[in-house]
């Protein structure tokens, strides 16, 4: 008789010896045989040789005894370590390897697939037998890059088997953050939270309101995109030294974040990375982290350095009474963007920015920390008025409700109009122009204004760009007006600042579909005129005291381009002349004016990405602003076509081919492929701006995280 056993039932050598004592010799003296379903197993082969060598055979009776005994023995010996070829034990359990990062120790647990995650952690802590607060610890699956946070899920549900290597590690870890002022701080961050939530918690620690501007703006850049490391030895440059040593920043010592840090050495600026072209800027923007995934899921480790930046250029409800830190960090980001030439500005604008920076540096040095802590009580009427400024190009509502306007204001004046075309020799031609609602009508003379206009243009959805030179008395407004075949370019030339201020404000509002009846019109005019006034040169240089020229370092106040163009003495004189226009400003007002002037630059608020549009053969740029998408020439940066979010019906993403498709009203469809980055970055920018447009002052400050994730998360 032959007894055929499966690998799950095969007996051990001691068991076979005991069984052989009960077996009877076979009839006819034939040798017995023991057959295993796993003859290749080394132990089985030795067992076969040993038992067959006894020249005994098992009768049917002895075979029944053997089978029964094997079954009993398997049940009693499972805990002694009977293992199957797949690594499992006879009782269905298997070994799970867990590394405890705090102790640098590997622990093996006997589990089944039906054990839930909470049970695994309980077994682990009991086996460690170390008195410690484990409440912040969780299981991390390195191979799958996922946190096992659903403690009621079983190992089977997560798909965890014996080959999995898990880590038992703290969720809160130290992170080195480079702030907009280029300084590093250490902060405890939850590495298991989504980046959006993690940055919100960071902003609470920093006492920064409205973290939605920052978060993944929090602007966290990828570690691979950090441009502020010394290329020679990989060490941070001197301005990136940590303020707080090895200790983490806490809520009790955040006051220093509201203090502006002057640049102390021109070498610092000289060694910083400066993008040379629009394509360089676009490549930098590839590095934003995914706001809907955790830091660990994006390969971030403890003590790694990340950049914290304002990602979305829609700064909501800036108020000097509550936002000293937020305003200072925003000022610092604007300052470095100008010094590193990340955004273009004219020579006069550069001198104005340098004068404001010099003024802010002086006041920051004079101000003590105690004075800053009590600054809420010292906000004067000017600062209170500034708190009503919506530092966003959308305009927004102020807290002051203006009187009802029964009729829409109009503008009418002689304006020079120019239509630039290739190979044209024609210049500006003067027209009598009227601005009604969102349209400009051009007549050959004032007397013909009751008739049919020679030209008419609707500015809704157009691009408005200033072209101003104060010293040259040039006040131009460049308009790119969308038409079916692309964009029509029109230039308007005004005679003076006052005329320019009113027409520029009207053009900006009209581009957003607003008229001069909007409450933000007068404020827009004031901001434009104030911006121009700050660029005026002082007519009497003798008013500048000689002693102040010794405490100014132009190499730290202007970008390298102008340092090459002029001598230091010339730049110093021009900065001090411009300083006379801002010398009476308070510290917080000067920072707000700097931010405002930054927002007035033509390139402000546009984030560039490299893309290939459907039907196109070459790489172009897609620019994303708070209210529109812009197709741009990669070489010149000129706008080819603009689409407003207000006309957008929906957008979709094909994750396999990295194509983003946006559908607008009037059956307009735009599709482009992200060639050098994850299309999730572009998707998140579009959804993020849509999310930010829903904010209102009358809402509480809690964020609708689920709505943000619906608009920005990807579905693969």
C-alpha positions as CSV (number, residue, x, y, z in Angstrom):
1,X,0.0,0.0,0.0
2,X,1.2,3.5,-0.8
3,X,0.4,6.5,1.4
4,X,0.3,9.8,-0.7
5,X,0.7,12.9,1.4
6,X,0.6,16.5,0.4
7,X,3.3,18.9,1.5
8,X,1.0,20.3,4.2
9,X,0.6,16.8,5.7
10,X,4.1,15.4,5.4
11,X,5.5,14.2,8.8
12,X,8.7,14.9,10.4
13,X,11.5,12.3,10.9
14,X,10.7,11.6,14.6
15,X,7.1,11.1,13.8
16,X,7.9,8.6,11.1
17,X,10.1,6.7,13.4
18,X,7.2,6.4,15.9
19,X,4.8,5.4,13.2
20,X,7.2,2.7,11.9
21,X,7.0,0.8,15.2
22,X,3.3,0.3,14.6
23,X,3.5,-0.9,11.0
24,X,3.5,-4.6,9.9
25,X,5.7,-6.2,7.3
26,X,4.2,-6.3,3.8
27,X,2.8,-9.5,2.3
28,X,5.2,-11.3,0.1
29,X,8.0,-9.3,1.7
30,X,7.6,-6.4,-0.8
31,X,9.2,-3.1,0.3
32,X,6.9,-0.3,1.4
33,X,7.0,3.2,-0.1
34,X,6.4,6.7,1.1
35,X,5.6,9.2,-1.6
36,X,5.6,13.0,-1.1
37,X,4.1,15.6,-3.3
38,X,7.3,17.6,-2.9
39,X,10.1,15.0,-3.8
40,X,12.5,17.8,-4.5
41,X,12.7,18.9,-0.8
42,X,16.0,17.9,0.7
43,X,14.5,16.8,4.0
44,X,11.9,14.6,2.2
45,X,14.5,12.8,0.2
46,X,16.5,11.9,3.3
47,X,13.3,10.7,5.0
48,X,12.4,8.5,2.0
49,X,15.8,6.9,2.0
50,X,15.7,6.3,5.7
51,X,12.2,4.8,5.9
52,X,12.3,2.8,2.7
53,X,15.7,1.4,3.9
54,X,13.9,-0.4,6.8
55,X,12.4,-2.8,4.2
56,X,9.0,-2.4,5.9
57,X,5.7,-1.8,4.3
58,X,2.6,-0.2,5.6
59,X,-0.6,-2.1,5.6
60,X,-3.9,-0.3,5.0
61,X,-4.5,-0.4,8.7
62,X,-1.1,1.1,9.5
63,X,-1.6,3.7,6.8
64,X,-4.8,4.8,8.4
65,X,-3.0,5.1,11.8
66,X,-0.3,7.1,10.1
67,X,-2.6,9.6,8.5
68,X,-4.5,10.1,11.7
69,X,-1.3,10.6,13.7
70,X,0.0,13.1,11.2
71,X,-3.1,15.2,11.4
72,X,-2.9,15.2,15.2
73,X,0.8,16.0,15.1
74,X,0.4,18.8,12.6
75,X,-2.0,20.6,14.9
76,X,0.2,20.2,18.0
77,X,3.5,21.1,16.3
78,X,2.4,24.2,14.3
79,X,3.7,26.5,17.0
80,X,7.0,24.7,16.9
81,X,7.7,26.0,13.4
82,X,6.4,23.8,10.5
83,X,6.9,26.0,7.5
84,X,5.7,25.7,3.9
85,X,7.7,26.4,0.8
86,X,5.9,29.8,0.5
87,X,7.2,30.8,4.0
88,X,3.8,30.4,5.7
89,X,3.3,28.2,8.7
90,X,1.0,25.1,8.9
91,X,-1.5,27.1,10.9
92,X,-1.8,29.8,8.3
93,X,0.4,32.4,10.0
94,X,3.4,34.0,8.5
95,X,6.2,36.3,9.5
96,X,6.0,40.1,9.0
97,X,9.2,42.1,9.2
98,X,8.9,45.6,10.8
99,X,11.7,48.1,11.3
100,X,11.4,50.3,14.4
101,X,13.2,53.5,13.2
102,X,13.5,55.0,16.6
103,X,15.4,52.0,18.0
104,X,17.1,51.0,14.7
105,X,15.8,47.5,15.3
106,X,14.1,44.9,13.2
107,X,11.2,43.0,14.7
108,X,9.5,39.9,13.3
109,X,5.8,39.2,14.1
110,X,3.7,36.1,13.5
111,X,0.5,37.3,11.8
112,X,-2.3,36.3,9.5
113,X,-3.8,38.3,6.7
114,X,-6.9,38.9,8.8
115,X,-5.0,40.9,11.4
116,X,-5.9,44.6,11.2
117,X,-3.2,47.3,11.3
118,X,-4.1,48.4,14.8
119,X,-3.5,44.8,16.0
120,X,-0.1,44.7,14.3
121,X,1.0,47.8,16.1
122,X,-0.3,46.4,19.4
123,X,1.6,43.2,18.9
124,X,4.7,45.2,17.9
125,X,4.6,47.4,21.0
126,X,4.0,44.4,23.3
127,X,7.0,42.6,21.8
128,X,9.3,45.6,22.0
129,X,8.5,46.0,25.7
130,X,9.9,49.5,25.8
131,X,8.3,52.2,27.9
132,X,7.7,55.0,25.5
133,X,4.9,57.1,24.1
134,X,4.1,55.4,20.8
135,X,1.0,57.5,20.0
136,X,2.6,59.4,17.1
137,X,4.0,56.3,15.4
138,X,2.4,54.7,12.4
139,X,3.3,52.0,9.9
140,X,5.0,53.0,6.6
141,X,5.2,50.7,3.6
142,X,8.4,51.8,1.8
143,X,8.0,49.7,-1.4
144,X,4.5,51.1,-2.1
145,X,5.2,54.6,-0.7
146,X,2.1,54.6,1.5
147,X,1.1,55.2,5.1
148,X,-1.0,52.4,6.7
149,X,-3.2,54.9,8.5
150,X,-6.5,53.0,8.3
151,X,-6.0,51.0,11.5
152,X,-9.2,49.0,11.0
153,X,-8.1,47.7,7.6
154,X,-6.6,44.2,7.6
155,X,-3.2,43.2,6.1
156,X,-5.1,41.4,3.3
157,X,-7.1,44.5,2.4
158,X,-3.8,46.5,2.1
159,X,-2.3,43.7,0.1
160,X,0.5,43.1,2.5
161,X,2.2,39.7,2.4
162,X,5.3,38.0,3.9
163,X,7.7,39.8,1.6
164,X,6.6,43.2,2.7
165,X,9.1,45.4,4.7
166,X,7.3,47.9,7.0
167,X,8.6,50.7,9.1
168,X,7.2,51.8,12.5
169,X,8.1,55.4,12.5
170,X,7.0,58.8,14.0
171,X,4.6,60.8,11.8
172,X,6.0,64.1,13.0
173,X,9.5,64.8,11.9
174,X,11.8,67.7,11.6
175,X,12.0,69.5,8.3
176,X,14.3,72.3,7.2
177,X,12.3,75.0,5.5
178,X,13.8,77.8,3.5
179,X,11.5,80.8,3.9
180,X,11.0,83.5,1.3
181,X,13.7,85.6,3.0
182,X,16.2,82.8,2.2
183,X,16.6,81.9,5.9
184,X,16.3,78.3,7.1
185,X,14.2,77.3,10.1
186,X,13.5,73.8,11.5
187,X,9.9,72.9,12.0
188,X,8.1,69.7,13.2
189,X,5.9,68.6,10.4
190,X,3.4,65.7,10.0
191,X,4.9,63.6,7.2
192,X,1.8,61.5,6.9
193,X,-0.6,64.5,6.3
194,X,-1.3,65.7,2.8
195,X,1.0,68.6,1.9
196,X,-2.0,71.1,1.9
197,X,-2.8,70.1,5.5
198,X,0.9,70.0,6.5
199,X,1.5,73.5,5.3
200,X,-1.6,74.8,7.0
201,X,-0.2,73.5,10.2
202,X,3.1,75.2,9.5
203,X,1.4,78.5,8.9
204,X,-0.4,78.1,12.2
205,X,3.0,77.7,13.9
206,X,4.2,80.8,12.1
207,X,1.1,82.8,12.8
208,X,0.3,83.3,9.1
209,X,-3.3,83.7,8.1
210,X,-4.7,82.3,4.8
211,X,-2.2,79.4,4.3
212,X,-4.0,78.6,1.0
213,X,-1.8,81.2,-0.7
214,X,1.4,79.4,0.4
215,X,0.8,75.7,1.0
216,X,2.1,73.7,-1.7
217,X,2.8,77.2,-2.2
218,X,2.7,76.3,0.6
219,X,4.8,76.5,-2.0
220,X,7.0,73.6,-1.4
221,X,9.4,73.1,-4.1
222,X,11.0,69.8,-4.8
223,X,14.4,69.3,-3.3
224,X,15.8,68.9,-6.8
225,X,14.7,72.4,-7.8
226,X,16.5,74.2,-4.9
227,X,18.6,76.8,-6.6
228,X,20.2,78.3,-3.5
229,X,23.0,75.8,-2.9
230,X,26.7,76.5,-3.6
231,X,27.6,74.6,-6.7
232,X,31.1,73.9,-5.4
233,X,30.5,71.9,-2.2
234,X,26.7,71.7,-2.0
235,X,26.6,73.6,1.2
236,X,24.1,76.5,1.8
237,X,25.3,80.0,1.2
238,X,25.6,82.3,4.2
239,X,22.1,83.8,4.0
240,X,20.5,80.4,4.3
241,X,21.8,79.7,7.8
242,X,19.3,78.6,10.3
243,X,18.1,81.1,12.8
244,X,17.3,78.7,15.6
245,X,20.1,76.3,15.6
246,X,19.1,72.7,16.1
247,X,15.9,73.4,18.0
248,X,12.5,73.4,16.2
249,X,10.7,76.7,15.7
250,X,7.7,77.0,18.0
251,X,4.7,79.3,18.3
252,X,6.5,81.3,21.0
253,X,9.5,82.5,19.0
254,X,8.0,83.5,15.6
255,X,8.3,87.2,16.1
256,X,11.6,87.3,14.2
257,X,9.8,86.2,11.0
258,X,8.2,89.7,10.8
259,X,11.6,91.3,10.7
260,X,13.2,92.1,7.4
261,X,16.7,90.8,7.0
262,X,19.0,93.1,4.9
263,X,21.4,91.5,2.5
264,X,24.8,91.9,4.1
265,X,27.2,90.9,1.3
266,X,27.1,91.4,-2.5
267,X,28.7,88.0,-2.9
268,X,25.4,86.5,-1.6
269,X,23.5,88.0,-4.5
270,X,26.2,87.2,-7.1
271,X,26.2,83.5,-6.3
272,X,22.4,83.0,-6.3
273,X,20.8,81.2,-9.2
274,X,19.3,83.6,-11.8
275,X,17.0,82.3,-14.6
276,X,18.3,83.5,-17.9
277,X,15.2,83.0,-20.0
278,X,11.5,82.1,-19.8
279,X,12.3,78.5,-20.3
280,X,14.5,78.6,-17.2
281,X,11.6,80.0,-15.2
282,X,9.3,77.3,-16.6
283,X,11.7,74.6,-15.5
284,X,11.9,75.9,-12.0
285,X,8.1,75.7,-11.8
286,X,8.2,71.9,-12.5
287,X,9.3,71.3,-8.9
288,X,6.1,72.1,-6.9
289,X,5.0,69.3,-4.7
290,X,1.7,67.6,-5.0
291,X,-0.6,69.1,-2.4
292,X,-2.9,66.1,-2.2
293,X,-0.1,63.6,-1.2
294,X,2.1,63.4,1.9
295,X,5.7,64.4,2.1
296,X,6.8,60.8,2.6
297,X,4.9,59.7,-0.4
298,X,6.9,62.2,-2.5
299,X,10.3,60.9,-1.2
300,X,10.9,63.6,1.4
301,X,13.0,62.5,4.3
302,X,13.6,63.9,7.8
303,X,15.8,67.0,8.0
304,X,15.7,67.5,4.2
305,X,15.5,71.1,3.0
306,X,12.4,72.4,1.1
307,X,11.5,75.8,-0.1
308,X,8.4,77.5,1.3
309,X,6.9,80.0,-1.1
310,X,3.7,81.9,-2.0
311,X,2.6,79.7,-4.9
312,X,-0.6,81.4,-5.9
313,X,-0.4,85.1,-6.7
314,X,-3.8,86.0,-5.2
315,X,-3.1,87.5,-1.8
316,X,-6.3,87.7,0.1
317,X,-7.2,90.2,2.9
318,X,-3.7,91.5,3.8
319,X,-4.1,93.4,7.0
320,X,-1.2,95.1,8.8
321,X,-2.9,94.6,12.2
322,X,-2.8,90.8,11.9
323,X,-0.4,89.9,9.1
324,X,3.0,91.3,10.1
325,X,4.7,88.0,9.4
326,X,2.8,87.3,6.2
327,X,3.4,90.8,4.8
328,X,7.1,90.6,5.6
329,X,7.6,87.2,4.0
330,X,5.6,88.4,1.0
331,X,7.8,91.4,0.8
332,X,10.9,89.2,1.0
333,X,9.7,87.0,-1.9
334,X,9.0,90.0,-4.0
335,X,12.4,91.5,-3.2
336,X,14.3,88.4,-4.2
337,X,12.2,88.0,-7.3
338,X,13.3,91.4,-8.4
339,X,17.0,91.1,-7.4
340,X,17.3,87.7,-9.1
341,X,15.6,89.1,-12.2
342,X,12.8,86.5,-12.0
343,X,10.5,89.3,-13.1
344,X,11.4,92.1,-15.5
345,X,11.2,95.8,-14.5
346,X,12.4,99.1,-16.0
347,X,15.4,101.0,-14.8
348,X,13.2,103.6,-13.0
349,X,11.2,100.9,-11.4
350,X,14.4,99.2,-10.2
351,X,15.6,102.4,-8.6
352,X,12.2,102.8,-6.9
353,X,12.4,99.2,-5.5
354,X,15.9,99.9,-4.3
355,X,14.8,103.0,-2.5
356,X,12.0,101.2,-0.8
357,X,14.3,98.4,0.1
358,X,16.9,100.8,1.6
359,X,14.1,102.6,3.6
360,X,12.8,99.3,4.9
361,X,16.3,98.1,5.9
362,X,16.9,101.4,7.8
363,X,13.6,101.2,9.7
364,X,14.0,97.5,10.4
365,X,17.4,98.1,12.1
366,X,16.0,101.0,14.1
367,X,13.0,98.9,15.3
368,X,13.4,96.7,18.3
369,X,11.6,93.4,18.7
370,X,9.5,94.9,21.5
371,X,8.4,97.7,19.2
372,X,7.3,95.2,16.6
373,X,5.3,93.2,19.1
374,X,3.4,96.3,20.1
375,X,2.9,97.5,16.5
376,X,-0.8,96.6,16.5
377,X,-1.5,99.6,18.8
378,X,0.6,101.9,16.5
379,X,-1.1,101.3,13.2
380,X,-1.9,104.8,12.0
381,X,-4.6,106.0,9.6
382,X,-2.5,105.3,6.6
383,X,-1.9,101.7,7.7
384,X,-5.6,101.3,8.4
385,X,-6.4,102.5,4.9
386,X,-3.9,100.1,3.5
387,X,-5.6,97.2,5.3
388,X,-8.5,97.9,2.9
389,X,-6.4,97.3,-0.1
390,X,-7.1,94.0,-1.7
391,X,-3.6,93.0,-2.7
392,X,-4.9,91.0,-5.6
393,X,-5.3,92.0,-9.2
394,X,-8.9,91.1,-8.9
395,X,-9.6,94.3,-7.0
396,X,-12.0,92.8,-4.5
397,X,-14.3,94.6,-2.1
398,X,-13.2,97.1,0.5
399,X,-14.7,97.4,3.9
400,X,-16.1,100.8,3.0
401,X,-19.3,100.6,1.1
402,X,-19.4,103.4,-1.5
403,X,-22.5,105.3,-2.4
404,X,-24.7,104.0,-5.1
405,X,-23.7,104.9,-8.6
406,X,-26.8,105.6,-10.7
407,X,-24.9,106.0,-14.0
408,X,-21.7,104.3,-15.3
409,X,-18.9,106.8,-15.6
410,X,-17.3,107.4,-19.0
411,X,-13.9,108.7,-20.2
412,X,-13.5,110.9,-23.3
413,X,-10.3,112.5,-24.5
414,X,-7.8,112.7,-27.3
415,X,-5.6,109.5,-27.3
416,X,-2.9,108.5,-29.7
417,X,-3.6,105.0,-31.2
418,X,-1.1,102.7,-32.9
419,X,-1.7,99.3,-34.5
420,X,1.8,97.6,-34.7
421,X,2.3,95.4,-37.7
422,X,5.3,93.9,-39.4
423,X,7.1,96.1,-41.9
424,X,4.9,99.1,-41.1
425,X,6.2,102.7,-41.1
426,X,3.0,104.3,-39.8
427,X,3.2,105.7,-36.3
428,X,0.6,106.8,-33.7
429,X,-2.6,108.5,-35.0
430,X,-4.6,110.8,-32.7
431,X,-8.3,110.0,-32.2
432,X,-11.1,111.3,-30.0
433,X,-11.7,108.2,-27.8
434,X,-14.6,107.5,-25.6
435,X,-14.5,104.7,-23.0
436,X,-18.0,103.3,-22.2
437,X,-18.7,100.1,-20.3
438,X,-15.9,97.8,-21.5
439,X,-15.5,99.3,-25.0
440,X,-13.4,102.0,-26.5
441,X,-14.7,103.9,-29.6
442,X,-12.3,106.0,-31.7
443,X,-13.5,109.0,-33.8
444,X,-11.5,111.2,-36.1
445,X,-12.5,114.3,-34.1
446,X,-14.6,115.3,-31.1
447,X,-17.2,116.7,-33.4
448,X,-17.8,113.3,-35.0
449,X,-18.3,111.5,-31.7
450,X,-22.1,111.4,-32.2
451,X,-21.6,109.4,-35.5
452,X,-20.2,106.1,-36.4
453,X,-16.7,105.4,-34.9
454,X,-13.7,104.8,-37.1
455,X,-12.6,102.0,-34.8
456,X,-14.2,100.2,-31.9
457,X,-12.8,97.6,-29.5
458,X,-14.2,95.6,-26.7
459,X,-11.6,95.1,-24.0
460,X,-13.3,92.2,-22.2
461,X,-10.8,89.4,-21.8
462,X,-7.9,91.4,-23.2
463,X,-4.3,91.5,-22.0
464,X,-3.3,94.9,-20.5
465,X,0.4,95.8,-20.3
466,X,2.0,99.1,-19.1
467,X,4.9,100.7,-21.1
468,X,6.0,103.7,-19.0
469,X,9.1,105.8,-18.8
470,X,8.8,108.6,-16.3
471,X,11.9,110.5,-17.4
472,X,11.0,110.2,-21.0
473,X,7.4,111.1,-20.4
474,X,6.2,108.0,-22.1
475,X,2.8,106.7,-20.9
476,X,1.8,103.8,-23.1
477,X,-0.9,101.1,-22.7
478,X,-0.4,97.9,-24.7
479,X,-3.6,95.9,-25.4
480,X,-3.9,92.4,-26.8
481,X,-7.6,92.0,-27.7
482,X,-8.8,88.4,-28.4
483,X,-10.4,87.8,-31.8
484,X,-11.3,84.6,-33.6
485,X,-8.0,84.2,-35.3
486,X,-5.8,85.2,-32.4
487,X,-5.0,88.5,-30.7
488,X,-5.1,92.0,-32.1
489,X,-2.4,94.3,-30.7
490,X,-3.3,98.0,-30.0
491,X,-1.2,100.6,-28.3
492,X,-2.6,103.6,-26.6
493,X,-0.4,106.7,-25.8
494,X,-1.5,109.1,-23.1
495,X,-0.2,112.7,-22.7
496,X,0.4,112.8,-19.0
497,X,0.3,110.8,-15.7
498,X,-3.3,111.8,-14.8
499,X,-4.7,110.7,-18.1
500,X,-2.7,107.5,-18.1
501,X,-3.9,106.7,-14.5
502,X,-7.6,106.9,-15.4
503,X,-7.4,105.1,-18.8
504,X,-5.1,102.4,-17.4
505,X,-7.4,101.7,-14.5
506,X,-10.4,101.6,-16.9
507,X,-8.6,99.1,-19.2
508,X,-7.6,96.8,-16.3
509,X,-11.2,96.7,-15.1
510,X,-12.6,96.2,-18.6
511,X,-10.3,93.2,-19.2
512,X,-12.1,91.5,-16.2
513,X,-15.5,92.5,-17.5
514,X,-16.0,95.3,-15.0
515,X,-16.9,98.9,-15.7
516,X,-15.8,102.2,-14.1
517,X,-18.9,102.0,-11.9
518,X,-17.1,99.3,-9.9
519,X,-16.1,100.3,-6.4
520,X,-12.4,99.4,-7.1
521,X,-12.0,101.9,-10.0
522,X,-11.0,105.0,-7.9
523,X,-8.7,102.8,-5.8
524,X,-7.1,101.5,-8.9
525,X,-6.5,105.0,-10.2
526,X,-4.9,106.0,-6.9
527,X,-2.6,103.0,-6.9
528,X,-1.4,103.7,-10.4
529,X,-0.7,107.3,-9.7
530,X,1.0,106.5,-6.4
531,X,3.2,103.9,-8.2
532,X,4.2,106.6,-10.8
533,X,4.9,109.2,-8.1
534,X,7.4,106.9,-6.4
535,X,9.5,106.8,-9.5
536,X,9.9,110.5,-9.8
537,X,13.5,111.8,-9.4
538,X,14.1,114.4,-6.7
539,X,14.6,117.8,-8.5
540,X,16.9,119.0,-5.7
541,X,19.7,116.5,-5.0
542,X,21.2,119.0,-2.5
543,X,18.4,117.9,-0.1
544,X,20.2,114.6,0.3
545,X,22.5,114.6,3.4
546,X,26.1,113.7,2.6
547,X,26.4,111.3,5.5
548,X,23.7,108.9,4.3
549,X,25.7,108.0,1.2
550,X,28.1,106.1,3.4
551,X,25.5,103.6,4.8
552,X,24.1,102.4,1.4
553,X,25.4,99.5,-0.5
554,X,24.0,99.5,-4.1
555,X,25.3,96.0,-4.8
556,X,22.8,94.6,-2.4
557,X,19.8,96.7,-3.6
558,X,19.7,96.4,-7.4
559,X,20.0,93.4,-9.8
560,X,23.4,92.5,-11.4
561,X,22.2,93.9,-14.7
562,X,22.3,97.5,-13.5
563,X,25.5,97.0,-11.6
564,X,27.2,96.2,-14.9
565,X,25.6,99.2,-16.5
566,X,26.4,102.0,-14.0
567,X,29.1,102.8,-11.4
568,X,28.2,102.3,-7.7
569,X,28.4,106.1,-7.1
570,X,25.8,106.7,-9.9
571,X,23.5,104.0,-8.6
572,X,23.8,105.4,-5.0
573,X,22.8,108.9,-6.1
574,X,19.8,107.6,-8.0
575,X,18.6,105.4,-5.1
576,X,18.9,108.3,-2.7
577,X,17.0,110.6,-5.1
578,X,14.2,108.0,-5.3
579,X,14.3,107.6,-1.6
580,X,13.0,111.2,-1.1
581,X,9.6,110.0,-2.4
582,X,9.2,107.3,0.2
583,X,11.2,108.7,3.2
584,X,8.1,109.6,5.2
585,X,6.5,106.1,5.0
586,X,6.2,103.8,8.0
587,X,7.8,100.4,7.9
588,X,4.6,98.5,7.3
589,X,3.4,101.0,4.7
590,X,6.7,100.8,2.8
591,X,6.4,97.0,2.7
592,X,2.9,97.2,1.4
593,X,3.9,99.7,-1.3
594,X,6.7,97.4,-2.3
595,X,4.2,94.5,-2.7
596,X,1.8,96.8,-4.6
597,X,4.6,98.0,-7.0
598,X,5.6,94.4,-7.6
599,X,2.0,93.6,-8.5
600,X,2.0,96.4,-11.0
601,X,4.8,94.9,-13.1
602,X,3.6,93.5,-16.4
603,X,4.9,89.9,-15.8
604,X,3.6,89.7,-12.2
605,X,1.4,86.7,-11.3
606,X,2.1,84.5,-14.4
607,X,3.5,81.0,-13.8
608,X,5.1,79.6,-16.9
609,X,5.2,75.9,-18.0
610,X,6.7,74.3,-21.1
611,X,3.9,72.7,-23.3
612,X,3.1,71.5,-26.8
613,X,-0.3,72.5,-28.0
614,X,-2.4,70.1,-29.9
615,X,-1.7,70.6,-33.6
616,X,1.6,72.4,-32.9
617,X,5.0,71.0,-33.7
618,X,7.3,73.1,-31.4
619,X,7.4,73.7,-27.7
620,X,5.6,76.8,-26.4
621,X,4.8,78.2,-23.0
622,X,1.5,78.0,-21.2
623,X,1.2,80.8,-18.6
624,X,-1.3,80.5,-15.8
625,X,-2.5,83.5,-13.9
626,X,-5.2,83.9,-11.2
627,X,-7.9,84.6,-13.8
628,X,-6.7,83.2,-17.2
629,X,-4.6,80.9,-19.3
630,X,-2.1,82.4,-21.8
631,X,-0.5,80.8,-24.8
632,X,2.9,82.4,-25.1
633,X,5.9,82.4,-27.5
634,X,8.8,80.6,-25.8
635,X,11.4,83.0,-27.2
636,X,9.9,86.4,-26.7
637,X,7.2,85.7,-24.0
638,X,4.6,87.5,-26.1
639,X,1.0,86.4,-25.6
640,X,-0.4,84.5,-28.6
641,X,-3.9,83.8,-27.2
642,X,-5.6,84.3,-23.8
643,X,-8.6,82.4,-22.3
644,X,-10.4,83.7,-19.2
645,X,-11.4,81.3,-16.4
646,X,-14.7,83.1,-16.2
647,X,-15.5,81.6,-19.6
648,X,-14.3,78.1,-18.8
649,X,-16.9,75.3,-18.7
650,X,-14.6,72.4,-17.6
651,X,-11.1,71.0,-17.8
652,X,-10.0,67.4,-18.1
653,X,-6.7,65.5,-17.8
654,X,-5.5,62.4,-19.7
655,X,-3.0,61.1,-17.2
656,X,-1.4,58.5,-19.6
657,X,-0.4,61.0,-22.3
658,X,-0.1,64.0,-19.9
659,X,-2.6,66.1,-21.9
660,X,-4.7,68.8,-20.3
661,X,-7.9,69.8,-22.2
662,X,-9.8,73.0,-21.3
663,X,-13.3,73.7,-22.7
664,X,-14.6,77.3,-22.8
665,X,-17.8,78.9,-23.9
666,X,-18.6,79.3,-27.6
667,X,-17.2,75.8,-28.3
668,X,-13.6,76.8,-27.8
669,X,-11.4,73.9,-26.8
670,X,-7.7,74.1,-25.8
671,X,-5.5,71.0,-25.5
672,X,-1.8,70.8,-24.7
673,X,0.7,68.2,-23.5
674,X,3.1,68.9,-20.6
675,X,6.4,67.9,-22.1
676,X,8.8,68.1,-19.2
677,X,6.8,67.7,-16.1
678,X,3.8,66.0,-14.5
679,X,0.6,67.5,-15.8
680,X,-0.7,67.3,-12.2
681,X,1.2,70.5,-11.5
682,X,-0.7,72.4,-14.2
683,X,-4.0,70.8,-13.1
684,X,-3.4,71.9,-9.5
685,X,-2.6,75.5,-10.5
686,X,-5.9,75.7,-12.5
687,X,-8.0,74.1,-9.8
688,X,-6.2,76.1,-7.1
689,X,-7.0,79.4,-8.6
690,X,-10.6,78.4,-9.1
691,X,-10.7,77.4,-5.4
692,X,-9.2,80.7,-4.3
693,X,-11.7,82.7,-6.3
694,X,-14.4,81.4,-4.0
695,X,-13.0,83.2,-0.9
696,X,-14.9,86.0,0.7
697,X,-14.2,88.2,3.7
698,X,-17.5,87.3,5.4
699,X,-16.5,83.6,5.6
700,X,-14.7,82.2,8.6
701,X,-11.0,81.5,8.2
702,X,-11.5,77.7,8.1
703,X,-10.7,76.2,4.7
704,X,-12.9,73.8,2.8
705,X,-10.2,71.1,2.3
706,X,-12.5,68.7,0.6
707,X,-13.4,71.2,-2.0
708,X,-9.7,72.0,-2.6
709,X,-9.0,68.3,-3.1
710,X,-11.9,67.9,-5.5
711,X,-10.6,70.7,-7.6
712,X,-6.9,69.8,-7.5
713,X,-6.5,66.1,-6.9
714,X,-5.8,63.7,-9.8
715,X,-7.8,60.7,-10.8
716,X,-5.6,58.1,-12.5
